Amino acid sequence: MKDEKNIREEDIDIDYLISSGNLKDALIEIRRKTGMNRKAFADYFKIPYRTVQDWELGNRQMPAYLFELMKYKLDKENKD
């Protein structure tokens, strides 16, 4: 039986986060769903680690088109 915390984490709607302009949390959520740590995620997409870190910490804004491309790649490769 899943505890309440796990149920809430699984119910996060990435599309809602994107539509609300919350790409920071959407990126964190999509990375969490892949099971990759930040370093592995950055390496997988060939993006500098520091860039991914800045996006997740909210220090820089991730371009929406790039998030869509990342999501598309993960969907096609069944990484989520």
C-alpha positions in Angstrom: 0.0 0.0 0.0 1.4 3.4 -1.0 1.7 6.0 1.7 0.1 9.5 1.2 3.3 11.2 0.3 4.0 8.8 -2.6 0.4 9.2 -3.9 0.7 13.0 -4.0 4.1 12.8 -5.8 2.7 10.5 -8.5 -0.4 12.7 -9.0 1.7 15.7 -10.1 0.5 16.7 -13.6 3.4 17.8 -15.7 1.1 19.4 -18.3 -0.6 21.5 -15.6 2.8 22.7 -14.4 3.8 23.7 -18.0 0.5 25.5 -18.7 0.8 27.4 -15.4 4.3 28.5 -16.5 6.0 26.5 -13.8 8.8 24.9 -15.9 11.1 24.7 -12.9 8.9 22.3 -11.1 7.9 20.5 -14.3 11.6 19.9 -15.0 12.2 18.5 -11.5 9.1 16.3 -11.8 10.1 14.9 -15.2 13.6 14.2 -14.0 12.2 12.5 -10.9 10.0 10.3 -13.0 13.0 9.2 -15.0 14.8 8.1 -11.9 17.9 10.0 -12.9 19.9 12.2 -10.6 20.7 15.7 -11.9 24.1 14.7 -13.2 22.8 11.7 -15.2 19.9 13.8 -16.5 22.3 16.5 -17.7 24.6 14.0 -19.3 21.6 12.2 -21.0 20.5 15.5 -22.7 24.1 16.8 -23.2 23.3 19.9 -21.2 25.9 21.3 -18.8 25.2 20.2 -15.2 25.3 23.8 -14.0 22.6 24.8 -16.5 20.2 22.1 -15.3 21.0 23.0 -11.7 20.2 26.7 -12.3 16.9 25.8 -14.0 15.9 23.6 -11.1 16.9 26.2 -8.5 15.1 28.9 -10.4 18.3 30.9 -11.0 17.6 30.8 -14.8 14.4 30.3 -16.8 14.4 27.2 -19.0 13.0 27.8 -22.5 9.6 26.2 -22.9 10.4 24.8 -26.4 13.4 23.0 -24.9 11.3 21.4 -22.2 8.9 20.2 -24.9 11.8 18.6 -26.8 13.1 16.9 -23.7 9.7 15.5 -22.9 9.3 14.3 -26.5 12.6 12.5 -26.4 11.8 10.8 -23.1 8.3 9.8 -24.4 9.9 8.3 -27.6 12.5 6.5 -25.7 10.2 5.4 -22.8 12.4 6.8 -20.1 9.5 8.1 -17.9 
